[in-house]
Amino acid sequence: MFGTTRGTLVPARKHLFALTLAVIASVPVAASADYTADTMVDVRTLPRPEGAVEKTAETKTHHGKTYRLTYDIPASVAATAAATKKSLAADGWVEYVRPLENTSSSAFKRGRQGLNMSVWLGKQSTLSYNSYIPIYANVPFPPGAVDILYDERRPYLGCIAPTGFDATLDFFRKEMEAIGWRPLEAAEAAARWPNAQLSETIEPGVRAYYSHDAKNGPHQQRPVMLTLQRRDDGRTGVEIRVAPFAMPEKLEAADDVSGLPIPKTTQSLRGSGDSNSVDRSLDIGVVAELPATLAFYRREFAARSWTEETRGAVVTPDNVTLNFSSAEQTATLKLSRRYDMTMVNVATHMKEAALAARAKAKKEADAKFLSDAAAMAKEIIAADEVRRMAQAAKLSDAPLRALADNSKPVPLPENAEEVKFEAADGRLDFYSPSTVRAVAAFYSGALKAQGWKEKPSPINHAAMAVMEFSKGGKAMSLTIMQMGPRAKISGYGSALVVADAKMAAKPGAADATQASSGAKAAVQVLEADPETDADAPFPMPKQRGSTVSRGSGKLPGSNAPLRRELEISVPADLASVLAFYRTELGKRGWKESAERAVVQADRVQLAFASPDGPAQLKLGRAKDETTVSLAQKYTEVAAKAGVIPKPGQARLVFGNMGGGEAAVTINKQTIKLAAGAGGPQSAKPPMLDLPPGKYAYSVKVAGRPARNDTVEVTADDAWGLIIAPSGDALSLQMY
């Protein structure tokens, strides 16, 4: 096999290399008009190995002939490949390798017919034939030739003929004419290609030029140059390639790769890095002459404001080395010849000043992110504390009495709301408009009076209390948390397990149902306040109480809200407030959904579809007022930020405000967060999808003890978990 260097054939097989990224054909690969049933072999006529079983689902036909067949064969891959190649050779097929390609398949040619054969390990061995291989540019192979390098698309042929020089020359004179090639006359060449030189001679050898009237695919076949060279061993070196004068003089640009230019005639490509990398490189093979390739890169680099330097420049007919520089980078361009191609290597490196500027910009962006995150966290914490204190002030701290007609296995306070009891699982949940301390005092006294033993707990403060009780080999845990304008009580344990689930039914439920569906009280007409806050542009009645709480969820460094919420109290009955919001939200194009709607005498929960995304309205009763919680999601903003969870799932979005790495362990998974993770320099904030529920988590930062806490996430919502430098975590609903 030979490559050409200035008209001299030199051994070239050692120059083959594997391509790792892509192979880009230099000519169209759609079948040409004359690629018909006459030139495509029916692969059913090819050798079928012994014991082969056809995989009929993979069989393909065209023009009434089968062009693809796949067999399972009870033999090794090596034995199958060797036997098949031997049978194909006996049938007149000649194997070849395409320039610069290293694939697992083997290519064969028989006249105008092409074939690919692949063998791989399946359940046994799997053999595949594919004859849909158009031979666009057919040239003859010398009988018995070895080291055949051939590309049927250009064409290109390099091989060693076993015959002497004269016999090989006579073979090509006859066979080239037999398949439609004719000698190219000097006058004909000069008329179309003024720079054509047909009189060049080589020693020891001969060079001849041929033209063909047929088309190569949709294009006219270009003339070829045949070069034969005598060898010391009595054999003849052969090369056929497109004549250099017929190659394109000006190369067109294809799409950039890694931010670097490549011509459309690129045949092979591999590289490393991207447009943002400190170092990047490209190695490509271009089907063009070296001067045209050099002109292309000089033009493209100049268009990108790269300056060519005289330092280290080498420009010869066969090799080029040039250095370029831009404001931020340096580049080295190297060109050389191999086969009928120009091999291109481009390597770039970011300048130290550019690296320093990039590091400075990142530092400033990180600092802004940390500043934004810290400010947001302080604002949220402060607003949450104000809201919690305002809500806590409205909770009743009066001593509680037990519910008289209770059927649950433990006492309930008389003001228990939304009681849910799962008897078989031993779970109890309800709400109370009393303070955490009032509920805790109720259970401490009521259960001790029944003989329960209380275990002291370190968690006992105004916002949350955890209580553990035991009696007669049974145990129970109660968690009391302030949740907005009410306390939520959750209990579980063996003491709550009841075999007869009918006990879970709450006496008086029928009365409650009747009250909710009976005659409606007179509805008060509430008047909308024309002045709304830009941070929470929701309708509010003029007759609202003095407590108004607004909030919004945003990503650090962004002013676009993912979610907005409003919490107010209205000194009016629930039916009047519900009528107000149905009217006002309807004016804004919000459409109410009947799915999962709850409308009761003392509680309402409705879902809406607004022009900006889903929304939810919750109404309740506290101290003769109706409490309002209105939340709006902004789907388009959340989708761009990538924080919308999968349907039915919840998503946690992590952020790290600290200057070092943090590790969060949750749901048996550990998420490592680099310093500034989730900031503007992060490609995407670290995220985790979870089924809705309550999760315990642990946060560990260097030099600090692990911090443990819990977070409760709900379906179709996104929650932020921001890690402070101290290791403390702040959780908040973002979407």
HUJO-V358074 format. One line per field, one symbol per residue. phi: phi as a letter, one per 20 degrees, with the letter a starting at -180 (. if undefined). Layout:
phi = ???
This chain:
phi = .cddclndecgcffefbfeddacdfecgdffffeecffddefffeegdgfnfdfeffdfccblmdedccccecebfffffffffffffffenedebcegmdcdeeddccbmeedbdcccbedfcdcdcdbdecfefceceefgmfcledbcfedebccadefefffffffffffffffdoecgefffffffdcgefcdefdccerbcccccbefedmedffefddecdcfdfenececbcbfggfeffeceeeefgclmdfcefefdbbbabncfdffcbbcccddfaffgffffffffffffemedfdefmfcccgdbcccdcbcfdcdbcdccbdbldcdedccccbffffffffffffffffffffffffffffffffffffffffffffefedfgddfffefdefcfdffdfclfccdffemcccadbfefgfffffffffffffenedeegcfebbfebbdcdcbalndcbccddcfcmebdddccbqffefcfefffffegnffffffffdffeffeeeeefefeceffbfdfcffeeffecccabdcegnceefebcbbcbccfbfffffffgfffffffenedfdeflfcccfcbcbcdcddgeqfbbdccbcblmceecccccddffffffemdfffgnddcddebcefecfccddblmcddedfgmgnefeefaffcbecffqdcebcdccfmcffddaccdddfmddcecdeegfnfcddbfeb
